[in-house]
Amino acid sequence: MIPSTRQATCRDLEMMLRPMMRYLVLLSILCTPCLSTAQAASPPLLIRDTTIFDTSTGTMLPQRSILIRGDKIAAIGTPQQPLEIPGGATVIDGAGKYVIPGLIDAHVHLVHLADRTHVTGDEFLPLFLAAGVTTVRSAGDAIVAEAGVANFAAANPAHCPRVFLASPLIDRDPPFHRDVGYALTEPAQVAPFVADMAQWNVTTLKIYVGTPRDVGLEVIKQGHRRGMKVTGHLGRYTAQHAAADGIDCLEHIWSVFNYSIPSEVTKNPHHRADLDLNNPKCQQLIELLANRQVAVDPTLVVFRNMIYLHDLDEVQQHPDMKQVPQRMRRYWDSYRAGRNLKPDTRDVRRREIAKYQELTGMLHRAGVPILAGTDTPEPFVPPGFSLHQELEMLVRSGLSPADALIAATINNARILNQEQQLGSIAPGKLADLVILTADPTKEIRNTRKIENVIRSGVVVKPNKLLKLVPRE
């Protein structure tokens, strides 16, 4: 998220590494047992007499049973149509428990920052699953290394989430982030780039801050022709233009807020913290995003934890921080020391975060689809567990707990074009589930009360997953 000063380009490194990585990816696939075959031979799994979250209504449905065969949900039993226990089935007593779809983090980086934290993506992948995050959407990375991490996740589903790939950050020349950026400065360059991304099974194209409108528009056109979603962390390309051009999603609340500020107020001190969001420019943009159904992924947690309020004990000493390797935490602490936030600016910083949350609530009430993403592993944004912090911030922004759950499940599945496979509990969908001991629609923090995580029909325990993450 913060511009890099590194000199080596992503493109040069990729040209050297692509042949080796393609070989390793192929070798890993050939040497990995067929997951579907193994699952087909496993006994059925039945979660009996539980309460499940219905993403279409935002309500909890009691007295339901869930039958899982292989990696998919086979049937849902109701009081009117109960299920019989299949012979040889493993049965989980769901009485007093609450089952939600596996959570999805819509904004993660599996390669970016690795050089600074000295922790590779494969090392922190189990943190996602331990937190009930069964799927992640990459939001821009060096494609070769990213594909390697994704392949590792696919080969190890018992302790890794599903990974959906994004392109490198499409940007100016030179890119802001030279390690994960890719310069596209002319519309004619876009089609070959998108064709190459399709070969890597990329599902999301990411427009970054230096992209001009003509290039951005061509990215949207070429991406949509190949069935890809296009998202943007905007800068030069305005939110108004991107929405009119058909972009699917905006990353970070900045990609809305920064284009909601009337020019006449920008000279006022603390104008961002004091912005009247009922101004015509802001209201017109909200209406445009709602009419175009452009999703917004606010990533509020990264603004609070990394940028504005990392000097607070409640942020830097949050229990979630204890889950990450010490290598990662040491970098986070060095980042905090380097920023040296001043206590006398804290009130203004708090007010600006409050404005971001106010805008998020306004977007939601206007009918803009809200996603749940984190930007992990940015400093003080721990993989997996920060999604629970994001859900809590969404609720404080005006979403109901059910609305926040919808953002982290079916809304996030839709931005991946995976709503037929993920994001809700229904027959035929992939069996990615989280079993909770308390109702998250009553209190969003109950999403943390995880008893079991089910990934591809396999039951995994959070405490065992945490043991796979290196302490140092």
C-alpha positions as CSV (number, residue, x, y, z in Angstrom):
1,M,0.0,0.0,0.0
2,I,2.9,2.4,0.7
3,P,5.0,3.2,-2.4
4,S,8.3,1.3,-2.6
5,T,11.8,2.7,-3.3
6,R,13.2,-0.6,-4.5
7,Q,15.1,-0.5,-7.8
8,A,14.7,-4.1,-9.1
9,T,11.7,-4.5,-11.4
10,C,9.2,-7.3,-11.0
11,R,9.4,-7.9,-14.8
12,D,13.1,-8.6,-14.8
13,L,12.8,-11.1,-11.9
14,E,9.9,-12.8,-13.5
15,M,11.7,-13.4,-16.8
16,M,14.4,-15.2,-14.9
17,L,12.2,-17.2,-12.6
18,R,9.3,-18.2,-14.9
19,P,10.9,-21.4,-16.4
20,M,11.9,-22.7,-12.9
21,M,8.6,-21.8,-11.3
22,R,6.6,-23.4,-14.1
23,Y,8.6,-26.6,-13.6
24,L,8.1,-26.6,-9.9
25,V,4.4,-25.9,-10.3
26,L,4.0,-28.9,-12.7
27,L,6.2,-31.1,-10.5
28,S,4.0,-30.3,-7.4
29,I,0.8,-31.1,-9.3
30,L,2.2,-34.4,-10.6
31,C,3.4,-35.4,-7.1
32,T,0.2,-34.4,-5.3
33,P,-2.5,-37.1,-4.7
34,C,-5.8,-36.4,-6.4
35,L,-7.8,-34.6,-3.7
36,S,-11.2,-35.4,-5.3
37,T,-10.3,-39.1,-5.4
38,A,-9.2,-39.2,-1.7
39,Q,-12.4,-37.3,-0.7
40,A,-14.6,-39.5,-2.7
41,A,-13.3,-42.5,-0.7
42,S,-13.8,-40.7,2.7
43,P,-17.0,-41.4,4.7
44,P,-19.8,-38.9,4.5
45,L,-19.9,-36.1,7.2
46,L,-23.1,-35.1,8.9
47,I,-23.5,-32.0,11.0
48,R,-26.7,-32.8,12.9
49,D,-29.3,-30.5,14.3
50,T,-27.5,-27.1,14.1
51,T,-28.3,-23.5,13.2
52,I,-27.0,-22.2,9.8
53,F,-26.6,-18.7,8.5
54,D,-28.7,-17.9,5.4
55,T,-26.8,-15.3,3.3
56,S,-29.9,-14.6,1.2
57,T,-31.9,-13.3,4.2
58,G,-29.2,-12.6,6.7
59,T,-30.9,-14.8,9.3
60,M,-30.1,-17.9,11.3
61,L,-32.1,-21.0,10.4
62,P,-32.4,-23.4,13.3
63,Q,-32.9,-27.2,13.3
64,R,-30.9,-27.9,10.1
65,S,-28.6,-30.7,9.3
66,I,-25.8,-30.6,6.7
67,L,-24.7,-33.7,4.8
68,I,-21.3,-33.5,3.2
69,R,-20.0,-36.0,0.6
70,G,-16.4,-35.5,-0.6
71,D,-15.7,-31.8,-0.9
72,K,-19.3,-30.7,-1.4
73,I,-22.5,-30.2,0.5
74,A,-24.9,-33.0,-0.6
75,A,-28.1,-32.0,1.2
76,I,-29.6,-29.8,3.9
77,G,-32.1,-31.4,6.3
78,T,-35.0,-29.5,7.8
79,P,-37.7,-30.4,10.3
80,Q,-40.0,-30.9,7.4
81,Q,-37.5,-33.0,5.4
82,P,-35.1,-34.6,7.8
83,L,-32.0,-36.4,6.7
84,E,-31.2,-40.0,7.5
85,I,-27.7,-40.7,8.8
86,P,-25.8,-42.5,6.0
87,G,-24.0,-45.7,6.9
88,G,-20.5,-45.1,8.1
89,A,-21.0,-41.4,8.3
90,T,-19.0,-39.2,10.7
91,V,-21.5,-37.3,12.8
92,I,-20.9,-33.9,14.5
93,D,-23.5,-32.9,17.0
94,G,-24.4,-29.4,16.1
95,A,-26.9,-28.7,18.9
96,G,-26.3,-25.3,20.3
97,K,-23.8,-24.5,17.5
98,Y,-23.9,-22.0,14.6
99,V,-22.6,-22.8,11.1
100,I,-21.5,-20.0,8.8
101,P,-20.0,-20.3,5.3
102,G,-16.2,-20.2,5.3
103,L,-15.1,-16.6,5.5
104,I,-13.4,-14.9,2.5
105,D,-10.8,-12.2,2.8
106,A,-11.1,-10.1,-0.3
107,H,-7.8,-8.3,-0.1
108,V,-4.5,-10.1,0.8
109,H,-0.9,-10.1,-0.4
110,L,0.9,-13.4,-0.4
111,V,4.2,-12.1,-1.8
112,H,4.3,-8.3,-1.4
113,L,6.1,-7.4,1.9
114,A,7.7,-10.8,2.2
115,D,11.1,-9.4,1.6
116,R,10.6,-7.0,4.5
117,T,9.0,-9.4,7.0
118,H,11.2,-12.3,6.0
119,V,8.1,-14.5,6.2
120,T,7.0,-16.3,3.0
121,G,3.3,-16.8,2.1
122,D,3.3,-20.5,2.6
123,E,4.4,-20.0,6.3
124,F,1.4,-17.8,7.2
125,L,-1.3,-19.6,5.1
126,P,-2.4,-21.7,8.1
127,L,-3.3,-18.6,10.0
128,F,-6.2,-17.9,7.6
129,L,-7.7,-21.3,8.1
130,A,-7.3,-21.2,11.8
131,A,-9.3,-17.9,11.8
132,G,-12.1,-19.5,9.7
133,V,-10.9,-17.8,6.5
134,T,-11.2,-20.6,3.9
135,T,-10.7,-18.5,0.8
136,V,-8.5,-15.5,0.0
137,R,-8.5,-13.1,-3.0
138,S,-5.0,-11.8,-3.9
139,A,-5.1,-8.1,-4.5
140,G,-1.9,-7.8,-6.6
141,D,1.4,-9.6,-6.5
142,A,4.4,-10.7,-8.5
143,I,2.7,-13.4,-10.6
144,V,5.3,-16.1,-10.7
145,A,5.9,-16.2,-6.9
146,E,2.2,-15.7,-6.2
147,A,1.4,-18.7,-8.4
148,G,3.9,-20.7,-6.5
149,V,2.3,-19.9,-3.2
150,A,-1.2,-20.6,-4.6
151,N,0.0,-23.9,-5.9
152,F,1.3,-24.8,-2.4
153,A,-2.1,-23.9,-1.0
154,A,-3.9,-26.1,-3.5
155,A,-1.6,-29.0,-2.7
156,N,-2.2,-28.6,1.0
157,P,-5.9,-28.0,1.5
158,A,-6.0,-29.4,5.1
159,H,-4.1,-26.3,6.3
160,C,-4.4,-23.7,3.6
161,P,-7.2,-21.5,2.2
162,R,-8.3,-21.5,-1.4
163,V,-6.3,-18.8,-3.2
164,F,-7.6,-16.8,-6.2
165,L,-4.9,-15.0,-8.1
166,A,-4.6,-11.3,-9.2
167,S,-2.4,-9.6,-11.7
168,P,0.6,-7.5,-10.6
169,L,-0.4,-3.9,-9.9
170,I,-1.1,-2.3,-13.3
171,D,0.6,1.1,-13.0
172,R,2.7,3.9,-14.6
173,D,6.3,3.6,-15.6
174,P,8.1,3.2,-13.3
175,P,5.5,1.6,-11.0
176,F,5.1,2.8,-7.4
177,H,5.8,-0.7,-6.2
178,R,8.6,-2.0,-8.3
179,D,8.5,-5.4,-6.7
180,V,4.9,-6.1,-7.6
181,G,4.1,-3.4,-10.2
182,Y,3.8,-3.8,-13.9
183,A,4.0,-0.8,-16.2
184,L,1.3,-0.4,-18.9
185,T,1.3,3.1,-20.4
186,E,-0.5,2.6,-23.7
187,P,-3.9,0.9,-24.4
188,A,-2.2,-1.3,-27.0
189,Q,-0.1,-3.0,-24.3
190,V,-3.1,-4.2,-22.4
191,A,-4.5,-7.1,-24.5
192,P,-1.2,-9.1,-24.6
193,F,-0.8,-8.5,-20.8
194,V,-4.3,-9.7,-20.1
195,A,-3.8,-12.8,-22.3
196,D,-0.6,-13.6,-20.3
197,M,-2.5,-13.2,-17.1
198,A,-5.2,-15.6,-18.4
199,Q,-2.4,-18.2,-18.8
200,W,-1.6,-17.9,-15.1
201,N,-5.3,-18.4,-14.2
202,V,-5.6,-14.9,-12.9
203,T,-9.2,-14.0,-11.9
204,T,-8.7,-10.3,-10.9
205,L,-6.9,-7.5,-12.7
206,K,-5.7,-4.8,-10.3
207,I,-5.4,-1.2,-11.5
208,Y,-3.1,0.9,-9.4
209,V,-2.5,4.6,-8.7
210,G,-0.6,5.7,-11.8
211,T,-2.9,4.2,-14.4
212,P,-4.5,6.8,-16.7
213,R,-8.1,6.5,-17.9
214,D,-7.4,5.3,-21.4
215,V,-5.3,2.4,-20.1
216,G,-7.8,1.7,-17.3
217,L,-10.7,1.5,-19.7
218,E,-8.8,-0.9,-21.9
219,V,-8.0,-3.1,-18.9
220,I,-11.7,-3.2,-18.0
221,K,-12.7,-4.1,-21.6
222,Q,-10.0,-6.8,-22.0
223,G,-10.6,-8.2,-18.6
224,H,-14.3,-8.6,-19.0
225,R,-13.8,-10.2,-22.4
226,R,-12.0,-13.0,-20.5
227,G,-14.4,-13.2,-17.7
228,M,-12.1,-11.5,-15.2
229,K,-13.1,-9.0,-12.5
230,V,-11.3,-5.6,-12.5
231,T,-10.6,-3.8,-9.3
232,G,-8.7,-0.6,-8.6
233,H,-6.6,1.2,-5.9
234,L,-7.2,4.5,-7.7
235,G,-5.1,7.6,-8.1
236,R,-4.8,9.2,-11.5
237,Y,-7.9,7.3,-12.7
238,T,-10.8,8.9,-10.8
239,A,-13.6,6.9,-9.1
240,Q,-16.2,8.7,-11.2
241,H,-14.5,7.7,-14.5
242,A,-13.7,4.2,-13.3
243,A,-17.3,3.6,-12.3
244,A,-18.6,5.0,-15.6
245,D,-16.2,2.8,-17.5
246,G,-17.5,-0.4,-15.8
247,I,-14.9,-1.2,-13.1
248,D,-16.2,-4.0,-10.8
249,C,-14.6,-3.0,-7.5
250,L,-12.7,-0.3,-5.7
251,E,-10.0,-1.2,-3.2
252,H,-9.7,0.8,0.1
253,I,-12.1,3.5,1.3
254,W,-9.6,6.0,-0.1
255,S,-10.7,5.0,-3.6
256,V,-14.0,6.6,-2.8
257,F,-13.1,9.2,-0.1
258,N,-10.4,10.9,-2.1
259,Y,-12.9,11.6,-4.9
260,S,-15.6,12.9,-2.5
261,I,-13.7,16.1,-1.5
262,P,-14.8,19.4,-3.0
263,S,-11.8,21.4,-4.3
264,E,-12.8,24.4,-2.2
265,V,-12.3,22.7,1.1
266,T,-8.8,21.1,0.4
267,K,-7.0,24.2,1.8
268,N,-8.8,23.9,5.2
269,P,-6.7,22.5,8.0
270,H,-7.7,18.9,8.8
271,H,-10.2,19.0,5.9
272,R,-10.2,15.2,5.6
273,A,-11.1,14.7,9.3
274,D,-13.7,17.4,9.1
275,L,-15.2,16.6,5.7
276,D,-19.0,17.0,5.4
277,L,-19.9,13.8,3.5
278,N,-23.3,15.2,2.6
279,N,-21.6,17.5,0.1
280,P,-22.9,17.1,-3.5
281,K,-19.7,15.6,-4.9
282,C,-19.7,12.8,-2.4
283,Q,-23.4,12.2,-2.7
284,Q,-23.3,12.0,-6.5
285,L,-20.4,9.5,-6.3
286,I,-22.2,7.3,-3.9
287,E,-25.3,7.4,-6.1
288,L,-23.1,6.5,-9.1
289,L,-21.5,3.5,-7.4
290,A,-24.9,2.3,-6.2
291,N,-26.5,2.6,-9.7
292,R,-23.5,0.8,-11.3
293,Q,-23.3,-1.7,-8.4
294,V,-19.5,-1.1,-8.1
295,A,-18.4,-3.0,-5.0
296,V,-16.3,-1.3,-2.4
297,D,-13.7,-3.1,-0.3
298,P,-13.0,-0.5,2.5
299,T,-10.1,-2.4,4.3
300,L,-10.7,-0.2,7.3
301,V,-8.5,-2.3,9.5
302,V,-5.3,-1.4,7.5
303,F,-6.0,2.3,7.9
304,R,-6.5,2.0,11.6
305,N,-3.8,-0.5,12.4
306,M,-1.1,0.4,9.9
307,I,-1.4,4.0,9.0
308,Y,-3.3,6.1,11.5
309,L,-3.4,4.5,14.9
310,H,-0.6,2.0,15.3
311,D,0.7,4.0,18.2
312,L,-2.2,2.8,20.3
313,D,-1.7,-0.1,22.7
314,E,-5.1,-1.5,21.8
315,V,-3.7,-1.9,18.2
316,Q,-0.1,-3.0,18.7
317,Q,-0.8,-5.1,21.7
318,H,-4.0,-6.7,20.4
319,P,-4.0,-10.5,21.2
320,D,-4.2,-11.2,17.4
321,M,-0.6,-9.9,17.0
322,K,0.7,-12.9,19.1
323,Q,-0.3,-15.3,16.3
324,V,2.3,-14.2,13.7
325,P,5.9,-15.2,13.5
326,Q,8.4,-13.0,15.4
327,R,10.1,-12.1,12.1
328,M,6.9,-10.5,11.0
329,R,6.3,-8.7,14.3
330,R,9.9,-7.3,14.4
331,Y,9.3,-5.7,11.0
332,W,6.0,-4.3,12.1
333,D,7.7,-2.8,15.2
334,S,10.4,-1.2,13.1
335,Y,7.8,0.3,10.8
336,R,6.0,1.8,13.8
337,A,9.3,3.2,15.2
338,G,10.1,4.8,11.8
339,R,6.7,6.5,11.5
340,N,7.0,8.1,14.9
341,L,3.4,9.3,15.1
342,K,2.9,12.3,17.4
343,P,0.4,12.1,20.3
344,D,-0.8,15.6,19.7
345,T,-2.1,14.5,16.2
346,R,-4.1,11.5,17.6
347,D,-7.4,13.3,17.8
348,V,-7.3,14.3,14.2
349,R,-6.2,10.8,13.2
350,R,-9.1,9.3,15.1
351,R,-11.6,11.7,13.4
352,E,-10.3,10.8,10.0
353,I,-10.8,7.0,10.7
354,A,-14.3,7.9,11.9
355,K,-15.0,9.7,8.6
356,Y,-13.9,6.5,6.7
357,Q,-16.3,4.5,8.7
358,E,-19.1,7.1,8.2
359,L,-18.6,6.9,4.5
360,T,-18.7,3.1,4.6
361,G,-22.0,3.2,6.3
362,M,-23.4,5.6,3.8
363,L,-22.3,3.4,0.9
364,H,-23.9,0.4,2.5
365,R,-27.2,2.2,3.1
366,A,-27.2,3.5,-0.5
367,G,-27.0,-0.1,-1.8
368,V,-23.3,-0.3,-2.7
369,P,-22.1,-3.9,-2.3
370,I,-19.6,-3.9,0.6
371,L,-16.8,-6.4,0.7
372,A,-14.6,-7.5,3.6
373,G,-10.9,-7.3,3.1
374,T,-7.8,-6.5,5.2
375,D,-4.6,-5.8,3.1
376,T,-2.8,-8.4,5.3
377,P,0.1,-8.7,6.0
378,E,0.7,-5.0,6.2
379,P,2.0,-3.9,9.6
380,F,-0.3,-4.8,12.5
381,V,-2.8,-6.5,10.1
382,P,-2.3,-10.2,11.0
383,P,-3.3,-12.8,8.4
384,G,-6.7,-14.4,9.0
385,F,-7.4,-12.8,12.4
386,S,-7.5,-9.3,11.0
387,L,-10.7,-10.2,9.1
388,H,-12.5,-10.4,12.4
389,Q,-11.3,-6.9,13.2
390,E,-12.5,-5.7,9.8
391,L,-16.0,-7.3,10.5
392,E,-16.0,-5.5,13.9
393,M,-15.2,-2.2,12.2
394,L,-17.9,-2.7,9.5
395,V,-20.4,-3.1,12.3
396,R,-19.2,0.0,14.0
397,S,-19.6,1.7,10.6
398,G,-23.4,1.0,10.6
399,L,-23.6,-2.5,9.1
400,S,-25.5,-5.1,11.1
401,P,-23.6,-8.2,12.1
402,A,-25.6,-10.1,9.5
403,D,-24.6,-7.5,6.8
404,A,-20.9,-7.8,7.8
405,L,-21.2,-11.6,7.5
406,I,-22.8,-11.2,4.0
407,A,-19.9,-9.0,3.0
408,A,-17.3,-11.6,4.1
409,T,-19.2,-14.5,2.4
410,I,-21.5,-14.2,-0.5
411,N,-20.5,-10.6,-1.5
412,N,-16.8,-11.7,-1.6
413,A,-17.8,-14.9,-3.5
414,R,-19.5,-12.7,-6.1
415,I,-16.4,-10.5,-6.7
416,L,-14.6,-13.8,-7.4
417,N,-17.3,-15.1,-9.8
418,Q,-17.6,-18.0,-7.3
419,E,-21.1,-17.5,-6.0
420,Q,-22.1,-20.8,-7.5
421,Q,-19.4,-22.6,-5.5
422,L,-18.7,-20.5,-2.4
423,G,-20.3,-18.0,-0.1
424,S,-23.4,-19.7,1.2
425,I,-24.6,-23.0,2.6
426,A,-26.5,-24.9,0.0
427,P,-26.5,-28.3,-1.8
428,G,-23.9,-28.5,-4.5
429,K,-21.7,-25.9,-3.1
430,L,-18.2,-26.6,-1.8
431,A,-18.1,-27.7,1.8
432,D,-16.2,-24.7,3.3
433,L,-17.8,-24.0,6.7
434,V,-17.1,-22.7,10.1
435,I,-18.7,-24.1,13.2
436,L,-19.2,-21.5,16.0
437,T,-20.2,-21.9,19.6
438,A,-22.2,-18.6,19.7
439,D,-24.5,-16.6,17.3
440,P,-22.5,-14.1,15.3
441,T,-25.7,-12.3,14.2
442,K,-26.2,-11.3,17.8
443,E,-22.6,-10.2,18.4
444,I,-20.1,-10.0,15.5
445,R,-17.2,-10.9,17.8
446,N,-18.7,-14.4,18.0
447,T,-17.1,-15.1,14.7
448,R,-14.0,-15.7,16.7
449,K,-15.6,-18.5,18.8
450,I,-14.6,-21.2,16.4
451,E,-14.9,-24.9,17.3
452,N,-14.2,-26.4,13.9
453,V,-13.3,-25.3,10.4
454,I,-14.3,-27.4,7.5
455,R,-12.3,-27.0,4.3
456,S,-13.3,-29.0,1.2
457,G,-15.2,-31.4,3.5
458,V,-12.3,-32.0,5.8
459,V,-12.6,-31.0,9.5
460,V,-9.6,-29.1,10.9
461,K,-9.0,-27.7,14.4
462,P,-7.8,-24.1,14.8
463,N,-5.3,-25.0,17.6
464,K,-3.6,-27.6,15.4
465,L,-3.4,-25.2,12.5
466,L,-1.7,-22.6,14.7
467,K,1.0,-25.1,15.6
468,L,2.0,-25.2,11.9
469,V,2.9,-21.5,11.9
470,P,6.6,-20.9,12.9
471,R,7.0,-18.9,16.1
472,E,10.2,-17.4,15.0
